[in-house]
Amino acid sequence: MPRDSASHSSPACCPRGSRCAHGHRAWRPYVNEPSLSTTSKEHDMTAQTVSAAPTDTSEAAIAGLRDSIDLVDREILELLEDRRRLSEEVQRVRMASGGRRTELGRENVIIRRYADRLGRPGGAMALALLEFCRGSTGVLGGGAPR
């Protein structure tokens, strides 16, 4: 199913603990995430308060933030696996109909999208992502990276 992250990145589409009708992962706030009603000024004050706290509190805040990063990393890895499966299916369908395994014009669009959003590192990330999803010239399949 296509994933339109622009229109499905809010709690309205993906309530906590479930998937929306489009198959998107549930939205959920992470540790120390400001509430949706928090202004950026209030969020800045929270960040300043945390940084001024005693060492034991700072260590607890860092541990909580690292837990949140670990959660995000797990979700990113799941999404990468989903993307690879979808990419492999596109490659199978394209090759079955006599087409090429890769479409360079499409890859250039993806690279530009990442670079426009994330700058130069985004372009490099897109290249790595495409290589990961493209696989080798050998047989396509799941499992360990090829």
Summary of the structure (lengths in Angstrom):
residues: 146
radius of gyration: 19.6
end to end distance: 24.6
largest distance: 64.8
contacts: 317
relative contact order: 0.07
helix: 58%
strand: 0%
